[in-house]
Amino acid sequence: NRLARIEGQLRGVQKLIALAELPSDADAVAQQMAAARKALDRCFVQLLANSISTQSANAQDLAQAQSACAHLAAMLDKFA
């Protein structure tokens, strides 16, 4: 659902850009782009949180949990 809303926001940005006639219209475009970016950031955090819960719950032992944690930390470092 969240990704569908972001998709709608991005379509709105495309329409605003296509219809923009005045430089002041850039304010509305910037506002919508910022909202879409923030929504994507929230999706990313939700993805990581769910991955942490799932992988720690499914770990067979401490070593597997630590490995999953290291992988998620690397992902966070790479993409955040």
N, C-alpha and C positions, 0 to 999 in steps of 0.2 A: 504494500500500500504506500509506504513511504517513497519508494522508488518511482511509483506511478505519479505521485504528487510532484516529485522533482522533474520528471519528464514533462509534466504539464507546465511547470514553471519555466523550463527551458524553451518550450514551444512559445510561451508568452514572451520571453525575451526575444526570440526570433521575430515575432510579430511586431514588437515594439521597435526593433531595429529597422525592419522593413518599412514601417510607417513613420519613422522619425523624420521630421522636416526641419526642426530647429535644434541648435546645439543644446538648448536647455532640456530637450527630451532625453539627453544622456543621463540625467538624474534618475529618471524612472528605470532606465535600462540598468544602471549601476545598482540600484536598490534591488531589483529582481535577481540580478546575478549574485549579489551578496547573499540573498535569501537562499538561492539554490546551492551555493557553496556551503553555507552553514548546514543546510539539510543533508548534503552529502557527508559532511563531517560527522553529523549525528549518526548517519547510517554506518559509517566506518567504526565509530565507537561501539555501536550496538553489535556489529559483526564481531569485534574483538571480545566484547563482554560475553557474548553467546559462545564463542569459541573457547574462552577460558573455562566457562562453566561445563561445557560438554567434554572438553578434553581432560579436565581434572576429574570429572566424574567417571570417565571411561578408562582412566589410567589403571593399569594392572598392578603397578608398584611405584615406589618413589622415583626410581630412575626414569620411568616412562613419563611421569608427571613433570619431572624436571626438564626432560627433553622437550616436551610440549610447551612448557613455559618459556624455554630458551627460544624455541621457534617463534612463538607469539611475540616475544620481546624483540626479536630481530625484525619481524614484520612491522611492528610498531615503529621501530627505529627507521626502517626503510621508507615507510609510506606516510608517516605522520609528520 
